Amino acid sequence: MVGASGGTRTHKEAINLIPDYEKDHKRLLNSSMKCLNCENELKGKQKKFCCNQCKCKYHNFDPDGKGWKVYDKQKEKGYQRKKLFIELKGGSCQICGYNKSFRALTFHHRNPSEKRFQLDIRNLSNRGEESCKLELEKCDLLCFNCHMELHENENGVSGWN
């Protein structure tokens, strides 16, 4: 180590370069850290929230029995992405042209052996957009009726014979 005089540092000089952990720790404990929800001052070991109620409110939990509102946001994200992907695929069933309800349109994998995951609302909301777009390239847009007709004779099951 190089000291102030150009030579090696003494042990005392080296120790002075290390931040005083105790001073920093006390400063952090005494600083006015605030609750992320209500901005009340945190006490003791509290790091983000002053109480469980604030934690639930912050994370969008409805304590009146409706559960996590995050799930509603997750579904909405999935529906928005599905609408986008439907538009990317032409907006209607590629067999019959049906386009009245986006919920009645599905993504059919042309080659099931290449299928990594199905493009349902859950996967559309939880997976990355690029990953979903790669999966979308392997699919045709079909209405439920046309999709079920394509799968009619799978596993030796036929509906009307």
C-alpha positions in Angstrom: 0.0 0.0 0.0 1.2 3.5 -0.8 1.1 6.0 2.1 0.8 9.8 2.1 4.6 10.2 2.0 4.8 7.9 -1.0 5.9 4.9 0.9 3.7 2.1 2.2 0.8 2.9 4.4 0.9 2.2 8.1 -1.7 -0.1 9.7 -3.3 3.0 11.2 -3.7 4.7 7.8 -5.2 1.6 6.3 -7.7 1.2 9.1 -8.8 4.9 8.6 -9.6 4.1 5.0 -12.2 1.4 6.0 -15.6 3.0 6.7 -16.6 2.8 10.3 -19.3 0.1 10.2 -20.7 0.9 13.6 -21.1 4.6 12.7 -22.8 3.8 9.4 -25.0 1.2 11.0 -26.2 3.6 13.7 -26.7 6.3 11.1 -28.9 4.0 9.1 -30.9 2.9 12.2 -31.4 6.5 13.3 -32.2 7.9 9.8 -35.9 8.5 9.2 -36.8 5.6 7.0 -40.5 5.7 6.1 -43.2 3.2 5.4 -43.6 2.6 1.7 -47.4 2.8 2.1 -48.2 5.5 4.7 -44.8 7.2 5.1 -44.9 6.7 8.9 -41.4 6.5 10.4 -40.2 2.9 10.7 -39.1 1.6 14.1 -36.9 -1.2 15.3 -36.3 -3.9 12.6 -39.0 -2.6 10.2 -37.5 -2.2 6.8 -40.3 -1.4 4.4 -43.6 -1.3 6.2 -44.8 -0.1 9.6 -47.5 -2.7 9.9 -49.1 -5.7 8.1 -52.0 -3.6 7.0 -49.7 -1.2 5.1 -47.9 -4.2 3.5 -51.2 -5.6 2.3 -52.4 -2.2 0.9 -49.0 -1.6 -0.8 -49.2 -5.0 -2.5 -52.8 -4.4 -3.5 -54.5 -6.9 -1.3 -58.2 -6.3 -0.6 -58.8 -7.4 3.1 -62.6 -7.3 2.5 -62.5 -10.8 1.1 -61.8 -10.1 -2.6 -58.2 -11.3 -2.4 -55.2 -10.0 -4.4 -56.1 -7.3 -6.9 -52.8 -8.2 -8.6 -54.5 -11.2 -10.1 -57.0 -8.9 -11.8 -54.1 -6.9 -13.3 -52.4 -10.1 -14.4 -55.6 -11.2 -16.2 -55.9 -7.8 -17.9 -52.3 -8.0 -19.1 -53.0 -11.5 -20.5 -56.2 -10.3 -22.3 -54.4 -7.3 -23.8 -51.6 -9.4 -25.0 -54.0 -11.9 -26.5 -55.8 -9.1 -28.3 -52.5 -7.9 -29.7 -51.5 -11.4 -30.9 -54.9 -12.0 -32.5 -54.4 -8.8 -34.5 -50.9 -10.0 -35.4 -52.5 -13.2 -36.8 -55.1 -11.4 -38.9 -57.9 -10.8 -36.4 -60.2 -13.8 -37.4 -60.3 -17.6 -37.6 -58.0 -18.7 -40.4 -60.5 -21.4 -41.5 -64.0 -19.8 -41.2 -63.3 -16.1 -40.6 -65.1 -15.9 -37.2 -64.1 -12.7 -35.4 -67.0 -11.7 -33.0 -65.3 -12.6 -29.6 -61.6 -12.6 -28.9 -62.3 -15.1 -26.1 -63.6 -17.6 -28.7 -60.4 -17.5 -30.7 -57.5 -19.8 -29.8 -54.0 -20.4 -31.0 -53.5 -23.9 -32.6 -50.0 -25.3 -32.8 -49.5 -26.7 -36.3 -46.8 -29.1 -35.1 -47.5 -30.3 -31.5 -44.0 -31.7 -31.1 -42.6 -28.1 -31.4 -45.0 -26.8 -28.7 -43.2 -25.4 -25.6 -46.3 -24.1 -23.9 -49.9 -23.2 -24.7 -50.8 -19.6 -25.4 -53.5 -19.1 -22.8 -54.2 -16.1 -20.6 -52.0 -17.3 -17.8 -48.9 -17.9 -20.0 -49.5 -14.7 -22.0 -49.4 -12.7 -18.8 -46.6 -14.5 -17.0 -44.1 -15.1 -19.8 -42.0 -12.6 -21.6 -43.5 -11.0 -24.7 -40.6 -12.2 -26.9 -41.0 -15.8 -25.7 -44.7 -15.7 -26.5 -44.1 -14.2 -29.9 -41.7 -17.1 -30.7 -44.5 -19.5 -29.7 -47.1 -17.6 -31.7 -45.0 -18.1 -34.9 -45.8 -21.9 -34.6 -49.5 -21.3 -34.4 -52.6 -20.6 -36.5 -55.5 -18.5 -35.2 -58.7 -20.6 -35.0 -62.1 -20.2 -33.4 -63.0 -22.9 -30.8 -65.3 -24.8 -33.2 -62.7 -25.1 -36.0 -60.0 -25.9 -33.4 -62.1 -28.7 -31.9 -62.9 -30.1 -35.4 -59.1 -30.3 -36.1 -58.7 -32.3 -32.9 -61.8 -34.4 -33.4 -60.2 -37.7 -34.1 -57.2 -37.5 -31.7 -56.7 -40.5 -29.5 -59.3 -42.5 -31.4 -62.2 -40.5 -30.1 -64.8 -39.3 -32.6 -67.8 -37.3 -31.5 -70.6 -38.4 -33.9 -69.9 -41.8 -35.3 
